[in-house]
């Protein structure tokens, strides 16, 4: 039996080696076509589905159930004219019913204001009195509202400076792309206080946090050099904090991303090397979605090995569903049952060597994968980080990243405040405008905090 198992694993290694040879052959064919200046095969991004519309019809699936109606705010009430005299000549009517109809609309218009002032000097004492401009207008060519809208257009609507300039010129506002960039960078400087409040108090009031990173690009305008950087996210369901660093390792995370308040809290992240043993955070909950994904990457060629992998994946997914419900009823029996089931799954003997190694690695990470048993209420997956990093990835693809260190700081501050405003239920424009003008207290960004659950596991 051992000889049969060894032979099957040898076949798996040969299949894996064949796949590697095929990939190398494909790379050589591409290089050969490039040297011959031949057009290669069309390239598609990873995960992109190619649909042949000539043979396959794509239909939209409507979600079952009724569509929930949202409460629409009413700005104006208008009473429709009523008929006073019927065509027959009678003026007496009987009311049948009353009805209402809400029509949503938008007014986009230019609001250029020319201020007329006079300076007067007192004849008696000679004191000079000047007419005062409204707050936020002195020293600026554009109104405070327009300056705040520029930040919302770029970081909330994901519009480039060229698109913003085209839109404003269409309504009669004369502004250049350079001026738009300068105004947005100026708004960034005024948002530093709100961003500092999120990094200080927002993270301090959190007893656990999600963390993840993705690639970012900074392209210098003068030299044109593309610098590969990393966009980090730290937060939870009521908080989003972003930070851009040049390197992605444990020292960079501990120095630039994490604050001293986070070192004693619970970190929910993946099992990347920067989050390993060198990271000075004692309590780490690893993402179970990332852990199961390691098993999905295995591609056995032998039928017996495929069956073993399918069985292990089914057991892990069933265990994952039970673990997600543990926070609702965290009892000692449920805890012991989950821990015992985890040991049974990871201690199984299989003939597939790659699967055996993967189960051994999962068993080695037991303390970090089962941390939620000691702290009921924390998530066991890091999906929130993936969702919060998505706007940054979209902006990188649409605009090609930032162009300076000041642009990095602007991105961090704007995106942190905008996404936190969404999670706090605040209006984005009112929040940005209030922080820029200094009329809004940054503590509104941390009004909703994570309550510490008081579960009794007894």
Secondary structure, 3 states (H helix, E strand, C coil): CHHHHHHHHHHHHHHHHHHHHHHHHHHHHHHHHHHCCCCCCCCCCCCCCCCCCCCCCCCCCCCCCCCCCCCCCCCCCCCCCCCCCCCCCCCCCCCCCCCCCCCCCCCCCCCCCCCCCCCEECCCCCCEECCCCCCCCCCCCCCHHHHHHHHHHHHCCCCCHHHHHHHHHHCCCCCCHHHHHHHHHHHHHHCHHHHHHHHHHHHHCCCEEEEEEEEEEEECCCCCCEEEEEEEEEEECCEEEEEEECCCCHHHHHHHHCCCCHHHCEEEECCCHHHCCCCCCCEEEECHHHHHHHHHCCCCCCHHHHHHHHHHHHHHHHHHHHHHCHHHCCCHHHHHHHHHHHHHHHCCCCCCHHHHHHHHHHHHCHHHHCHHHCCCCCCCCCHHHHHHHHHHHHHHHHHCCECCHHHHHHHHHHHHHHHHHHHHCCCHHHHHHHHHHCCCCHHHHHCCCCCCCCCCCC
